[in-house]
Structures are given as structure tokens and as C-alpha cells.
Amino acid sequence: MKRLLIIFSIMLILITILIGEVNAIPTFGTLMPKKNSYQAGGRADFIFERDVKDHESAKTATYTYTLSYGFSDWFAFDGLIGWGDVRSEHTGRKALRYPFNFAGGYGWRAKIYENDKHKIDWVWGFQHVSIHPTKQWYAGKKYGTIWDEWQFSTVFSKKVGILAPYCGIKWSFIYLINTVDGDRRRRISNGSPVGLVVGADMHINDYLYLNSEGRFFDETGFNTGITVRY
């Protein structure tokens, strides 16, 4: 147990060093609630840099409560709610920080393959997150923005002791919906939408799990959280 805890901690540190940046939507991995049961927890997510059309940079931080409900042993609904901010810099303009306000999201996951003998799971999912930070005044004008992110993902996991490492691929993009004195403009993310997902769930006891996840290629990202199963 102690050795696995050390391995998990080292893995988190290495992922953080390697990626340097973070993403806002977790895939939620392959840990799913059973039929008519649920699991809940907390999660902190950050983006240090995202490539968006007509922006030098786009960043965000979110802190959310997460809840998943199992409609069956193979299909679950995921939701999250909390607070988030956005920091963005239009090309040739001042970088603005929009303070923390409402952030929320939803999604679903379907387990399309399970092998109890070899402890393997394969899950497909969809996730959506929207962040609505407080508007900001600058140079006599009122600026606003909405961070709107969409993602499809598929991941495989293999249980090894108290760890369930997983990997897979995802397809994602974001919209930044900007307003200046009510004039609305929408900007979409640039670059390849396809990325690699690498993560792990750690089984602490019958109810408590820790999760860490990194993403590569379309964006470099990392998020971590805790889940309690009921």
C-alpha cells in the first residue's frame, strides 16, 4: 500500500512537470456508479494557455463539485457546478481578468466493454463545461466573456492493485463568447482538436478514490480531484 502511494504521488509530480499546463474538462475516467447509485466529489481544474482565434492567450481556473448518477451499470450521467474565472488577451489589446463567478457542466459516459477476469474497462463519453465570469470595465467600456468547452472522449483502464491507470483519446474545442458594450463576438479554438488522455484512479477504501489526469497534443493539460462512492 505504501509503495503504491509513493508511485501514485511520483506519477502526479511527473505529469505536472511534463505538461506544465492544464485543461478544464476531465474525462471522469472509467470509475462509474452502479445502477441507481451515485458518486460525488470535488475537483480543481486550470488552463494556463489555450490557443484561441484572435487572442494572444486564454486562461481559466475552475473549482467544482461533481456528481455522477448511474442509470444502469453501463450508463451514467455526470454533472459539475462551482466557480471559475477567465483571463484573456485579444491580439494587440490589454489582457483582462474576469473574476470568479458561475461555472457548470454536464456529460454522460457509457461502458461499452468490461472484462472482470483481466480487470479491463472501456468507456465512451461526452462532456460540456461553461464558465460565466463577472464582467469587467476597461477604458470606459464594459467587457464580458463566456468560456464554452465541448469534448468527446474514449478511455481504457486496467486495474493494478489499488490503481486503475487509463489512457485514450479525445476530441475537444472551445468557444470564447466575448462582448464589448453588448456587441457580441464568438471566437473558436485553433489547432488540432484530437488529443491523448492519460490518467489514473486510486482506490483508498471502499468509498474514497483519488484521480489525476493529463492531456496532450491538442492541448497540454492536467486536473485532479477526489470522489466518494455511495
Accessible surface in RSA format (square Angstrom, percent):
REM  Atomic radii and reference values for relative SASA: ProtOr
REM  Chains: A
REM  Algorithm: Lee & Richards
REM  Probe-radius: 1.40
REM  Slices: 20
REM RES _ NUM      All-atoms   Total-Side   Main-Chain    Non-polar    All polar
REM                ABS   REL    ABS   REL    ABS   REL    ABS   REL    ABS   REL
RES MET A   1   124.89  64.7  84.81  56.1  40.08  95.4  84.52  71.9  40.37  53.5
RES LYS A   2   160.43  78.3 155.61  95.5   4.82  11.5  99.10  89.2  61.33  65.3
RES ARG A   3   189.07  79.4 184.89  94.2   4.18   9.9  61.95  84.7 127.12  77.0
RES LEU A   4    43.27  24.1  43.27  31.0   0.00   0.0  43.27  30.4   0.00   0.0
RES LEU A   5    71.59  39.9  70.73  50.6   0.85   2.1  71.09  49.9   0.50   1.3
RES ILE A   6    88.34  50.3  85.45  63.7   2.88   6.9  88.32  63.6   0.02   0.0
RES ILE A   7    84.81  48.3  82.97  61.8   1.84   4.4  83.84  60.4   0.96   2.6
RES PHE A   8     7.11   3.6   6.84   4.2   0.27   0.7   7.11   4.3   0.00   0.0
RES SER A   9    56.60  47.8  54.71  73.0   1.88   4.3  27.62  58.8  28.98  40.6
RES ILE A  10    89.06  50.7  88.91  66.2   0.15   0.4  89.06  64.1   0.00   0.0
RES MET A  11    47.30  24.5  44.45  29.4   2.85   6.8  22.20  18.9  25.10  33.3
RES LEU A  12    42.37  23.6  42.16  30.2   0.21   0.5  42.37  29.8   0.00   0.0
RES ILE A  13   101.92  58.0  98.78  73.6   3.14   7.6 101.92  73.4   0.00   0.0
RES LEU A  14    94.80  52.8  94.80  67.8   0.00   0.0  94.80  66.6   0.00   0.0
RES ILE A  15    14.09   8.0  14.02  10.4   0.07   0.2  14.09  10.1   0.00   0.0
RES THR A  16    68.67  48.8  66.04  66.9   2.64   6.3  58.81  79.0   9.87  14.9
RES ILE A  17   124.87  71.1 100.82  75.1  24.06  58.0 107.44  77.4  17.44  47.3
RES LEU A  18   137.33  76.5 104.79  75.0  32.54  81.8 107.37  75.4  29.95  80.6
RES ILE A  19    10.96   6.2   1.35   1.0   9.60  23.1   2.50   1.8   8.45  22.9
RES GLY A  20    46.93  57.9   0.00   N/A  46.93  57.9  32.58  89.4  14.36  32.2
RES GLU A  21    53.29  30.6  53.16  40.2   0.13   0.3  10.67  20.6  42.61  34.8
RES VAL A  22    11.66   7.7  10.51   9.5   1.15   2.8  10.51   9.1   1.15   3.1
RES ASN A  23     0.14   0.1   0.13   0.1   0.01   0.0   0.14   0.3   0.00   0.0
RES ALA A  24     2.24   2.1   0.39   0.6   1.85   4.2   0.39   0.6   1.85   4.9
RES ILE A  25     0.51   0.3   0.51   0.4   0.00   0.0   0.51   0.4   0.00   0.0
RES PRO A  26     0.45   0.3   0.45   0.4   0.00   0.0   0.45   0.4   0.00   0.0
RES THR A  27     2.02   1.4   0.58   0.6   1.44   3.4   0.58   0.8   1.44   2.2
RES PHE A  28    22.18  11.1  13.68   8.5   8.50  22.1  15.37   9.3   6.80  19.5
RES GLY A  29     0.14   0.2   0.00   N/A   0.14   0.2   0.00   0.0   0.14   0.3
RES THR A  30     8.13   5.8   4.29   4.3   3.84   9.2   0.08   0.1   8.05  12.2
RES LEU A  31    25.29  14.1  20.52  14.7   4.77  12.0  24.78  17.4   0.51   1.4
RES MET A  32     9.15   4.7   0.98   0.6   8.17  19.5   0.98   0.8   8.17  10.8
RES PRO A  33     2.66   1.9   0.87   0.8   1.79   6.5   1.86   1.5   0.79   4.9
RES LYS A  34   113.77  55.5 113.25  69.5   0.52   1.2  76.05  68.5  37.72  40.2
RES LYS A  35   123.69  60.3 108.89  66.8  14.80  35.2  51.23  46.1  72.46  77.2
RES ASN A  36   103.64  71.5  78.20  75.6  25.45  61.3  23.41  56.3  80.23  77.5
RES SER A  37    28.03  23.7  24.24  32.4   3.79   8.7  24.76  52.7   3.28   4.6
RES TYR A  38    98.17  45.8  97.08  55.2   1.09   2.8  59.20  44.5  38.97  48.0
RES GLN A  39    10.26   5.7   9.23   6.7   1.03   2.4   1.76   3.8   8.49   6.4
RES ALA A  40     6.44   5.9   4.76   7.4   1.68   3.8   6.41   9.0   0.03   0.1
RES GLY A  41    11.89  14.7   0.00   N/A  11.89  14.7  11.53  31.6   0.36   0.8
RES GLY A  42    26.31  32.5   0.00   N/A  26.31  32.5  23.27  63.8   3.05   6.8
RES ARG A  43    18.08   7.6   7.58   3.9  10.50  25.0   4.25   5.8  13.83   8.4
RES ALA A  44    29.00  26.7  26.06  40.2   2.93   6.7  26.06  36.7   2.93   7.8
RES ASP A  45     2.26   1.6   1.87   1.9   0.39   0.9   0.02   0.1   2.24   2.2
RES PHE A  46    59.77  29.9  59.61  36.9   0.16   0.4  59.77  36.2   0.00   0.0
RES ILE A  47     1.76   1.0   1.76   1.3   0.00   0.0   1.76   1.3   0.00   0.0
RES PHE A  48    95.84  47.9  92.74  57.4   3.10   8.1  92.74  56.2   3.10   8.9
RES GLU A  49    67.27  38.6  60.78  46.0   6.50  15.5  35.51  68.7  31.76  25.9
RES ARG A  50    15.33   6.4  11.59   5.9   3.74   8.9   5.26   7.2  10.07   6.1
RES ASP A  51    84.73  59.4  73.99  73.6  10.74  25.4  37.05  87.2  47.68  47.6
RES VAL A  52     1.76   1.2   0.00   0.0   1.76   4.2   0.00   0.0   1.76   4.8
RES LYS A  53   107.85  52.6 107.40  65.9   0.44   1.1  50.46  45.4  57.39  61.1
RES ASP A  54    68.55  48.0  54.78  54.5  13.77  32.6  19.84  46.7  48.71  48.6
RES HIS A  55    15.63   8.5   0.07   0.0  15.56  39.8   0.07   0.1  15.56  18.1
RES GLU A  56   101.71  58.4  76.14  57.6  25.57  60.9  18.90  36.6  82.81  67.6
RES SER A  57    17.72  15.0  16.73  22.3   0.99   2.3   9.88  21.0   7.84  11.0
RES ALA A  58     0.00   0.0   0.00   0.0   0.00   0.0   0.00   0.0   0.00   0.0
RES LYS A  59    68.67  33.5  68.67  42.1   0.00   0.0  11.17  10.1  57.51  61.3
RES THR A  60     0.45   0.3   0.43   0.4   0.02   0.1   0.43   0.6   0.02   0.0
RES ALA A  61     6.99   6.4   6.99  10.8   0.00   0.0   6.99   9.8   0.00   0.0
RES THR A  62     3.16   2.2   3.15   3.2   0.01   0.0   1.13   1.5   2.03   3.1
RES TYR A  63    97.34  45.4  95.58  54.4   1.76   4.6  70.73  53.2  26.61  32.8
RES THR A  64    12.42   8.8   3.19   3.2   9.22  22.0   7.44  10.0   4.98   7.5
RES TYR A  65   117.90  55.0 113.45  64.5   4.45  11.6  91.94  69.1  25.97  32.0
RES THR A  66     8.68   6.2   8.65   8.8   0.03   0.1   1.87   2.5   6.81  10.3
RES LEU A  67    75.45  42.0  72.80  52.1   2.65   6.7  73.31  51.5   2.14   5.8
RES SER A  68     4.58   3.9   4.30   5.7   0.28   0.6   0.23   0.5   4.34   6.1
RES TYR A  69    78.79  36.8  78.32  44.6   0.47   1.2  55.76  41.9  23.03  28.4
RES GLY A  70     0.00   0.0   0.00   N/A   0.00   0.0   0.00   0.0   0.00   0.0
RES PHE A  71   117.41  58.7 101.47  62.8  15.94  41.5 102.81  62.3  14.60  41.8
RES SER A  72    21.73  18.4  21.72  29.0   0.01   0.0  21.65  46.1   0.08   0.1
RES ASP A  73    80.40  56.3  71.93  71.6   8.48  20.0  23.62  55.6  56.79  56.6
RES TRP A  74   145.28  58.3 145.28  70.3   0.00   0.0 124.29  66.3  20.99  34.0
RES PHE A  75    62.46  31.3  62.46  38.7   0.00   0.0  62.46  37.9   0.00   0.0
RES ALA A  76     0.03   0.0   0.03   0.0   0.00   0.0   0.03   0.0   0.00   0.0
RES PHE A  77    89.93  45.0  89.68  55.5   0.25   0.7  89.68  54.4   0.25   0.7
RES ASP A  78     0.96   0.7   0.83   0.8   0.13   0.3   0.92   2.2   0.05   0.0
RES GLY A  79    14.94  18.4   0.00   N/A  14.94  18.4  14.74  40.4   0.21   0.5
RES LEU A  80    17.25   9.6   7.35   5.3   9.90  24.9   9.99   7.0   7.26  19.5
RES ILE A  81    98.43  56.0  96.35  71.8   2.08   5.0  96.35  69.4   2.08   5.7
RES GLY A  82     7.88   9.7   0.00   N/A   7.88   9.7   4.28  11.7   3.61   8.1
RES TRP A  83   162.82  65.3 162.82  78.8   0.00   0.0 133.81  71.3  29.02  47.1
RES GLY A  84     0.00   0.0   0.00   N/A   0.00   0.0   0.00   0.0   0.00   0.0
RES ASP A  85     3.69   2.6   3.69   3.7   0.00   0.0   0.00   0.0   3.69   3.7
RES VAL A  86     0.00   0.0   0.00   0.0   0.00   0.0   0.00   0.0   0.00   0.0
RES ARG A  87    71.34  30.0  70.45  35.9   0.89   2.1  28.67  39.2  42.67  25.9
RES SER A  88     2.19   1.9   0.46   0.6   1.73   4.0   0.81   1.7   1.38   1.9
RES GLU A  89    52.48  30.1  52.48  39.7   0.00   0.0   0.65   1.3  51.83  42.3
RES HIS A  90    22.96  12.5  22.96  16.0   0.00   0.0  13.69  14.1   9.26  10.8
RES THR A  91    84.42  60.0  67.90  68.8  16.52  39.4  58.60  78.7  25.82  39.0
RES GLY A  92    78.85  97.2   0.00   N/A  78.85  97.2  42.82 117.5  36.02  80.7
RES ARG A  93   130.68  54.9 114.54  58.4  16.14  38.4  41.73  57.0  88.95  53.9
RES LYS A  94   114.95  56.1  95.87  58.8  19.08  45.4  56.00  50.4  58.95  62.8
RES ALA A  95    55.25  50.8  41.02  63.3  14.23  32.4  41.25  58.1  14.00  37.1
RES LEU A  96    13.09   7.3  10.55   7.5   2.54   6.4  12.83   9.0   0.26   0.7
RES ARG A  97   108.03  45.4 101.92  52.0   6.10  14.5  49.60  67.8  58.43  35.4
RES TYR A  98     2.15   1.0   2.15   1.2   0.00   0.0   0.21   0.2   1.94   2.4
RES PRO A  99    45.69  33.3  45.69  41.7   0.00   0.0  45.69  37.7   0.00   0.0
RES PHE A 100    77.91  39.0  59.99  37.2  17.92  46.6  59.99  36.4  17.92  51.3
RES ASN A 101    64.65  44.6  61.98  59.9   2.67   6.4   4.87  11.7  59.78  57.8
RES PHE A 102    95.88  48.0  91.92  56.9   3.96  10.3  95.17  57.7   0.71   2.0
RES ALA A 103     0.19   0.2   0.19   0.3   0.00   0.0   0.19   0.3   0.00   0.0
RES GLY A 104     8.51  10.5   0.00   N/A   8.51  10.5   6.95  19.1   1.56   3.5
RES GLY A 105    14.99  18.5   0.00   N/A  14.99  18.5   3.43   9.4  11.57  25.9
RES TYR A 106    99.27  46.3  93.40  53.1   5.87  15.3  73.74  55.4  25.53  31.5
RES GLY A 107     1.15   1.4   0.00   N/A   1.15   1.4   1.13   3.1   0.02   0.0
RES TRP A 108    90.79  36.4  90.79  43.9   0.00   0.0  72.99  38.9  17.80  28.9
RES ARG A 109     1.79   0.8   1.79   0.9   0.00   0.0   1.28   1.8   0.51   0.3
RES ALA A 110    12.39  11.4  12.39  19.1   0.00   0.0  12.39  17.5   0.00   0.0
RES LYS A 111    30.65  15.0  20.63  12.7  10.03  23.9   5.03   4.5  25.63  27.3
RES ILE A 112    86.00  48.9  50.27  37.5  35.73  86.1  57.82  41.6  28.18  76.5
RES TYR A 113   102.97  48.1  96.67  55.0   6.30  16.4  78.81  59.2  24.16  29.8
RES GLU A 114    91.23  52.4  63.34  47.9  27.89  66.4  14.04  27.2  77.19  63.0
RES ASN A 115    37.13  25.6  32.12  31.0   5.01  12.1   5.85  14.1  31.28  30.2
RES ASP A 116   117.27  82.1  97.20  96.7  20.07  47.5  41.04  96.6  76.23  76.0
RES LYS A 117   175.91  85.8 140.80  86.4  35.11  83.6  96.92  87.2  78.99  84.1
RES HIS A 118    86.77  47.4  84.75  58.9   2.02   5.2  48.58  50.1  38.19  44.4
RES LYS A 119   113.75  55.5 107.19  65.8   6.56  15.6  59.25  53.3  54.50  58.1
RES ILE A 120    54.33  30.9  53.51  39.9   0.82   2.0  53.51  38.5   0.82   2.2
RES ASP A 121    11.51   8.1  11.51  11.5   0.00   0.0   0.03   0.1  11.47  11.4
RES TRP A 122    74.18  29.8  74.18  35.9   0.00   0.0  74.18  39.6   0.00   0.0
RES VAL A 123     2.87   1.9   2.23   2.0   0.64   1.6   2.23   1.9   0.64   1.7
RES TRP A 124   112.09  45.0 112.09  54.3   0.00   0.0 108.02  57.6   4.07   6.6
RES GLY A 125     2.79   3.4   0.00   N/A   2.79   3.4   0.50   1.4   2.29   5.1
RES PHE A 126    24.35  12.2  24.35  15.1   0.00   0.0  24.35  14.8   0.00   0.0
RES GLN A 127     2.43   1.4   2.43   1.8   0.00   0.0   2.39   5.1   0.04   0.0
RES HIS A 128    19.51  10.7  18.73  13.0   0.79   2.0  17.98  18.5   1.53   1.8
RES VAL A 129     4.38   2.9   4.38   4.0   0.00   0.0   4.38   3.8   0.00   0.0
RES SER A 130    16.61  14.0  16.59  22.1   0.02   0.0  12.98  27.6   3.63   5.1
RES ILE A 131     0.00   0.0   0.00   0.0   0.00   0.0   0.00   0.0   0.00   0.0
RES HIS A 132    71.74  39.2  68.64  47.7   3.10   7.9  45.58  47.0  26.16  30.4
RES PRO A 133    10.92   8.0   0.00   0.0  10.92  39.7   0.00   0.0  10.92  67.9
RES THR A 134    58.10  41.3  54.91  55.7   3.19   7.6  49.22  66.1   8.88  13.4
RES LYS A 135   111.43  54.4  97.24  59.7  14.19  33.8  48.63  43.8  62.80  66.9
RES GLN A 136    55.04  30.8  54.64  39.9   0.40   1.0   6.00  12.8  49.04  37.2
RES TRP A 137   161.51  64.8 143.40  69.4  18.11  42.5 124.38  66.3  37.12  60.2
RES TYR A 138    86.80  40.5  81.84  46.6   4.96  12.9  51.79  38.9  35.01  43.2
RES ALA A 139    86.04  79.1  38.01  58.7  48.02 109.2  59.35  83.6  26.69  70.7
RES GLY A 140    67.34  83.0   0.00   N/A  67.34  83.0  37.11 101.8  30.23  67.7
RES LYS A 141    99.68  48.6  99.68  61.2   0.00   0.0  45.04  40.5  54.65  58.2
RES LYS A 142    83.65  40.8  81.45  50.0   2.20   5.2  28.66  25.8  54.99  58.6
RES TYR A 143    21.51  10.0  21.48  12.2   0.03   0.1   4.27   3.2  17.24  21.3
RES GLY A 144     1.54   1.9   0.00   N/A   1.54   1.9   1.05   2.9   0.49   1.1
RES THR A 145     7.47   5.3   0.00   0.0   7.47  17.8   0.67   0.9   6.81  10.3
RES ILE A 146    50.47  28.7  50.47  37.6   0.00   0.0  50.47  36.3   0.00   0.0
RES TRP A 147     0.00   0.0   0.00   0.0   0.00   0.0   0.00   0.0   0.00   0.0
RES ASP A 148    20.10  14.1  20.10  20.0   0.00   0.0   1.80   4.2  18.30  18.2
RES GLU A 149     0.00   0.0   0.00   0.0   0.00   0.0   0.00   0.0   0.00   0.0
RES TRP A 150    68.24  27.4  68.24  33.0   0.00   0.0  66.78  35.6   1.47   2.4
RES GLN A 151     0.00   0.0   0.00   0.0   0.00   0.0   0.00   0.0   0.00   0.0
RES PHE A 152    94.41  47.2  93.17  57.7   1.24   3.2  93.43  56.6   0.99   2.8
RES SER A 153     6.49   5.5   3.49   4.7   3.00   6.9   2.41   5.1   4.08   5.7
RES THR A 154    11.46   8.2  11.19  11.3   0.28   0.7  11.46  15.4   0.00   0.0
RES VAL A 155     3.02   2.0   3.02   2.7   0.00   0.0   3.02   2.6   0.00   0.0
RES PHE A 156    91.73  45.9  89.79  55.6   1.94   5.0  89.88  54.5   1.85   5.3
RES SER A 157     3.95   3.3   0.84   1.1   3.11   7.2   2.50   5.3   1.46   2.0
RES LYS A 158    93.51  45.6  93.11  57.1   0.40   1.0  69.71  62.7  23.80  25.3
RES LYS A 159   103.02  50.3  98.12  60.2   4.90  11.7  42.11  37.9  60.91  64.9
RES VAL A 160    84.45  55.6  80.70  73.1   3.76   9.1  84.43  73.4   0.03   0.1
RES GLY A 161    66.65  82.2   0.00   N/A  66.65  82.2  34.46  94.6  32.19  72.1
RES ILE A 162    37.48  21.3  34.40  25.6   3.09   7.4  35.99  25.9   1.49   4.0
RES LEU A 163    15.75   8.8  14.55  10.4   1.20   3.0  15.22  10.7   0.53   1.4
RES ALA A 164    13.83  12.7  13.78  21.3   0.05   0.1  13.78  19.4   0.05   0.1
RES PRO A 165    53.62  39.1  50.93  46.4   2.69   9.8  51.21  42.3   2.41  15.0
RES TYR A 166     7.20   3.4   0.14   0.1   7.07  18.4   4.64   3.5   2.57   3.2
RES CYS A 167    64.97  49.1  64.93  72.4   0.04   0.1  11.27  28.6  53.70  57.9
RES GLY A 168    10.46  12.9   0.00   N/A  10.46  12.9  10.23  28.1   0.23   0.5
RES ILE A 169    98.93  56.3  98.69  73.5   0.24   0.6  98.69  71.1   0.24   0.7
RES LYS A 170     4.30   2.1   0.00   0.0   4.30  10.2   3.67   3.3   0.63   0.7
RES TRP A 171   105.01  42.1 104.51  50.6   0.50   1.2  90.75  48.4  14.25  23.1
RES SER A 172     1.10   0.9   0.00   0.0   1.10   2.5   0.00   0.0   1.10   1.5
RES PHE A 173    39.63  19.8  39.63  24.5   0.00   0.0  39.63  24.0   0.00   0.0
RES ILE A 174     0.00   0.0   0.00   0.0   0.00   0.0   0.00   0.0   0.00   0.0
RES TYR A 175    42.43  19.8  42.43  24.1   0.00   0.0  15.36  11.5  27.07  33.4
RES LEU A 176     0.00   0.0   0.00   0.0   0.00   0.0   0.00   0.0   0.00   0.0
RES ILE A 177    21.53  12.3  20.44  15.2   1.09   2.6  20.44  14.7   1.09   3.0
RES ASN A 178     6.39   4.4   6.04   5.8   0.35   0.8   5.26  12.7   1.13   1.1
RES THR A 179    28.53  20.3  27.90  28.3   0.63   1.5  25.04  33.6   3.49   5.3
RES VAL A 180    35.33  23.2  32.33  29.3   3.00   7.2  32.33  28.1   3.00   8.1
RES ASP A 181    89.18  62.5  54.65  54.4  34.52  81.6  35.57  83.7  53.61  53.5
RES GLY A 182    66.63  82.2   0.00   N/A  66.63  82.2  35.88  98.5  30.75  68.9
RES ASP A 183    75.20  52.7  65.66  65.4   9.53  22.5  29.35  69.1  45.85  45.7
RES ARG A 184   140.05  58.8 123.83  63.1  16.22  38.6  46.17  63.1  93.88  56.9
RES ARG A 185   124.32  52.2 121.57  62.0   2.75   6.5  41.21  56.3  83.11  50.4
RES ARG A 186   128.83  54.1 106.76  54.4  22.07  52.5  12.36  16.9 116.47  70.6
RES ARG A 187    59.83  25.1  59.36  30.3   0.47   1.1   2.47   3.4  57.36  34.8
RES ILE A 188    71.27  40.6  69.56  51.8   1.70   4.1  69.56  50.1   1.70   4.6
RES SER A 189    16.54  14.0   4.25   5.7  12.29  28.3   0.14   0.3  16.40  23.0
RES ASN A 190    65.03  44.8  51.03  49.3  13.99  33.7  18.65  44.9  46.37  44.8
RES GLY A 191    64.92  80.1   0.00   N/A  64.92  80.1  36.82 101.1  28.09  62.9
RES SER A 192    69.37  58.6  50.56  67.5  18.81  43.3  42.99  91.5  26.38  37.0
RES PRO A 193    47.69  34.8  44.65  40.7   3.04  11.0  47.69  39.4   0.00   0.0
RES VAL A 194    77.73  51.1  73.83  66.8   3.89   9.4  73.83  64.2   3.89  10.6
RES GLY A 195     2.71   3.3   0.00   N/A   2.71   3.3   2.62   7.2   0.09   0.2
RES LEU A 196    60.13  33.5  59.44  42.5   0.69   1.7  59.97  42.1   0.16   0.4
RES VAL A 197     0.00   0.0   0.00   0.0   0.00   0.0   0.00   0.0   0.00   0.0
RES VAL A 198    51.78  34.1  51.78  46.9   0.00   0.0  51.78  45.0   0.00   0.0
RES GLY A 199     2.38   2.9   0.00   N/A   2.38   2.9   0.29   0.8   2.09   4.7
RES ALA A 200     0.28   0.3   0.28   0.4   0.00   0.0   0.28   0.4   0.00   0.0
RES ASP A 201     8.73   6.1   8.03   8.0   0.71   1.7   3.41   8.0   5.32   5.3
RES MET A 202     0.62   0.3   0.62   0.4   0.00   0.0   0.00   0.0   0.62   0.8
RES HIS A 203    62.58  34.2  61.23  42.6   1.35   3.4  40.94  42.2  21.64  25.2
RES ILE A 204    51.02  29.0  37.76  28.1  13.26  32.0  37.76  27.2  13.26  36.0
RES ASN A 205    73.48  50.7  64.99  62.8   8.50  20.5  36.23  87.2  37.26  36.0
RES ASP A 206   111.84  78.3  94.04  93.6  17.80  42.1  20.99  49.4  90.84  90.6
RES TYR A 207   139.93  65.3 139.93  79.6   0.00   0.0  92.10  69.2  47.83  59.0
RES LEU A 208    48.87  27.2  48.87  35.0   0.00   0.0  48.87  34.3   0.00   0.0
RES TYR A 209    26.45  12.3  26.25  14.9   0.20   0.5  10.85   8.2  15.60  19.2
RES LEU A 210    60.08  33.5  60.05  43.0   0.03   0.1  60.08  42.2   0.00   0.0
RES ASN A 211     6.95   4.8   6.12   5.9   0.83   2.0   4.22  10.2   2.73   2.6
RES SER A 212     0.00   0.0   0.00   0.0   0.00   0.0   0.00   0.0   0.00   0.0
RES GLU A 213     0.49   0.3   0.49   0.4   0.00   0.0   0.00   0.0   0.49   0.4
RES GLY A 214     0.07   0.1   0.00   N/A   0.07   0.1   0.07   0.2   0.00   0.0
RES ARG A 215     0.00   0.0   0.00   0.0   0.00   0.0   0.00   0.0   0.00   0.0
RES PHE A 216    45.14  22.6  45.14  28.0   0.00   0.0  45.14  27.4   0.00   0.0
RES PHE A 217   165.86  83.0 126.75  78.5  39.12 101.8 135.68  82.3  30.18  86.4
RES ASP A 218    21.94  15.4   0.56   0.6  21.39  50.6   1.36   3.2  20.58  20.5
RES GLU A 219    17.60  10.1   7.53   5.7  10.07  24.0  16.10  31.1   1.50   1.2
RES THR A 220    48.11  34.2  44.00  44.6   4.10   9.8  39.39  52.9   8.72  13.2
RES GLY A 221     0.00   0.0   0.00   N/A   0.00   0.0   0.00   0.0   0.00   0.0
RES PHE A 222    26.19  13.1  26.19  16.2   0.00   0.0  26.19  15.9   0.00   0.0
RES ASN A 223     1.39   1.0   0.00   0.0   1.39   3.4   1.39   3.4   0.00   0.0
RES THR A 224    54.83  39.0  53.67  54.4   1.17   2.8  41.79  56.1  13.04  19.7
RES GLY A 225    11.70  14.4   0.00   N/A  11.70  14.4   9.92  27.2   1.79   4.0
RES ILE A 226    71.06  40.4  69.65  51.9   1.41   3.4  69.68  50.2   1.38   3.7
RES THR A 227    16.40  11.7  16.19  16.4   0.21   0.5   4.78   6.4  11.63  17.6
RES VAL A 228    45.20  29.7  45.20  40.9   0.00   0.0  45.20  39.3   0.00   0.0
RES ARG A 229    51.86  21.8  50.96  26.0   0.89   2.1  14.08  19.2  37.78  22.9
RES TYR A 230   140.01  65.4  93.20  53.0  46.81 121.8  93.65  70.4  46.37  57.2
END  Absolute sums over single chains surface
CHAIN  1 A    11394.7       9797.6       1597.1       7418.9       3975.9
END  Absolute sums over all chains
TOTAL         11394.7       9797.6       1597.1       7418.9       3975.9
